[in-house]
Each structure stands twice: as structure tokens, then as C-alpha cells.
Amino acid sequence: MDTEKYCKSCEICAQAKGEYQKPAGKSHPLPIATRPWESIEINFIGPFLEVNGYNYLWVVICKMTSMVHLVPVHMKMTASKLSAIYI
């Protein structure tokens, strides 16, 4: 604890300490949606107690309008089954 406190207060140590992180890359802005549901965010919430065979909520949000669709799903559903439900 004392060593750490001393090193943080030492001007020479602060100047000599190297940077150990890679330099940050260039940021690339996401394209702006021009119509609803062109750009979405998805998430899963759960697990909940099983009701009618479902124990999770699939949350689909339109990034342009902030409209939300909540879709009941089961944890063992595949991506193919999820896409068939939503389309």
C-alpha cells in the first residue's frame, strides 16, 4: 500500500511509466436509419418462470422510432426458429 502510494506521488515514476494499451483505432459512425426497422437492437431478458412453454423475452427495438416488440421465447430456441417467429 505504501509503495503504491509512493509511486503514484513520485514525479519521476509518473514521467517514466510506459503506456501498456494499444492505441485506439479510428471510430466509424454507424449509418443513420432512413426508415423504421431498418436498424434494430435485440436483447434477451430472463429466465422467468415458464408460462405456456416460454421462459425468456426477446426484446427487439427500432433504433429510429424506439418502438419495442416483446416476443416470448424459450431458452432452447435456435436462431432459425427466432427468425421464423419474427418475420
Secondary structure, 3 states (H helix, E strand, C coil): CHHHHHHHHCHHHHHHCCCCCCCCCCCCCCCCCCCCCCCEEEEEECCCCCECCECEEEEEEECCCCCEEEEEECCCCCHHHHHHHHC
